[in-house]
Amino acid sequence: MRYRSSADIIAKILDAALSGETKTKIMMSAHLNYIQSTRYIPYILSERLLEKRSESIYATTEKGRAFLQKYEKVRIEKYPM
């Protein structure tokens, strides 16, 4: 796997949690190890890009969806197909 920037990792986490997921499923979808998840998920929660809907379910917020749209726009401009 190639090197991923913080923005790449955050986008993967937010994408994985669009419809609400457990932390384990987010980690698997975003290809995160335990150390990465303990670093990124609390940060994303503090920035209100992700919310905890119940004891075990995390979901992307509207602010997180806006981040994903901007991220995709920049990614497409930087790496056109």
C-alpha positions as CSV (number, residue, x, y, z in Angstrom):
1,M,0.0,0.0,0.0
2,R,1.3,3.4,-0.9
3,Y,1.9,6.1,1.7
4,R,-1.4,7.9,2.7
5,S,-1.6,11.4,4.0
6,S,-3.6,12.3,7.0
7,A,-6.3,13.7,4.7
8,D,-6.5,10.4,2.9
9,I,-6.9,8.5,6.1
10,I,-9.5,10.9,7.5
11,A,-11.5,10.7,4.2
12,K,-11.4,6.8,4.3
13,I,-12.7,6.9,7.9
14,L,-15.5,9.3,7.1
15,D,-16.4,7.4,3.9
16,A,-16.6,4.1,6.0
17,A,-18.9,5.8,8.5
18,L,-21.3,7.4,6.1
19,S,-24.3,5.2,7.1
20,G,-23.1,4.5,10.7
21,E,-20.6,1.7,11.6
22,T,-18.8,0.2,14.5
23,K,-15.2,1.1,15.2
24,T,-14.1,-2.3,14.1
25,K,-15.8,-2.1,10.7
26,I,-14.5,1.4,10.2
27,M,-10.9,0.2,10.9
28,M,-11.3,-2.7,8.5
29,S,-12.8,-0.5,5.7
30,A,-10.2,2.2,6.1
31,H,-7.3,-0.3,6.5
32,L,-6.3,1.1,9.9
33,N,-4.4,-0.6,12.7
34,Y,-5.2,-0.1,16.3
35,I,-2.6,2.6,16.9
36,Q,-3.9,4.6,13.9
37,S,-7.5,4.3,15.0
38,T,-6.7,5.6,18.5
39,R,-4.9,8.6,16.9
40,Y,-7.4,9.5,14.2
41,I,-10.9,8.7,15.5
42,P,-10.7,10.9,18.7
43,Y,-9.3,13.7,16.5
44,I,-12.1,13.4,14.0
45,L,-14.7,13.3,16.8
46,S,-13.2,16.5,18.4
47,E,-13.4,18.3,15.0
48,R,-17.1,17.2,14.7
49,L,-16.5,15.4,11.4
50,L,-17.7,12.2,13.1
51,E,-20.2,11.6,15.8
52,K,-20.9,8.8,18.2
53,R,-24.5,7.8,17.8
54,S,-24.6,5.1,20.4
55,E,-22.2,3.1,22.5
56,S,-20.6,1.4,19.5
57,I,-21.9,3.2,16.3
58,Y,-20.0,6.1,14.7
59,A,-21.5,8.2,11.8
60,T,-20.2,10.9,9.5
61,T,-21.7,14.4,10.3
62,E,-22.8,17.0,7.8
63,K,-19.5,18.8,8.4
64,G,-17.7,15.4,7.7
65,R,-19.7,15.1,4.4
66,A,-18.6,18.6,3.4
67,F,-15.0,17.6,4.1
68,L,-15.4,14.5,1.9
69,Q,-16.8,16.6,-1.0
70,K,-14.0,19.1,-0.8
71,Y,-11.4,16.2,-0.5
72,E,-12.8,14.5,-3.6
73,K,-12.7,17.8,-5.6
74,V,-9.1,18.4,-4.6
75,R,-8.1,14.8,-5.3
76,I,-9.7,14.8,-8.8
77,E,-8.0,18.1,-9.6
78,K,-4.6,16.8,-8.4
79,Y,-4.9,13.4,-10.0
80,P,-7.2,13.7,-13.1
81,M,-8.0,10.5,-14.8
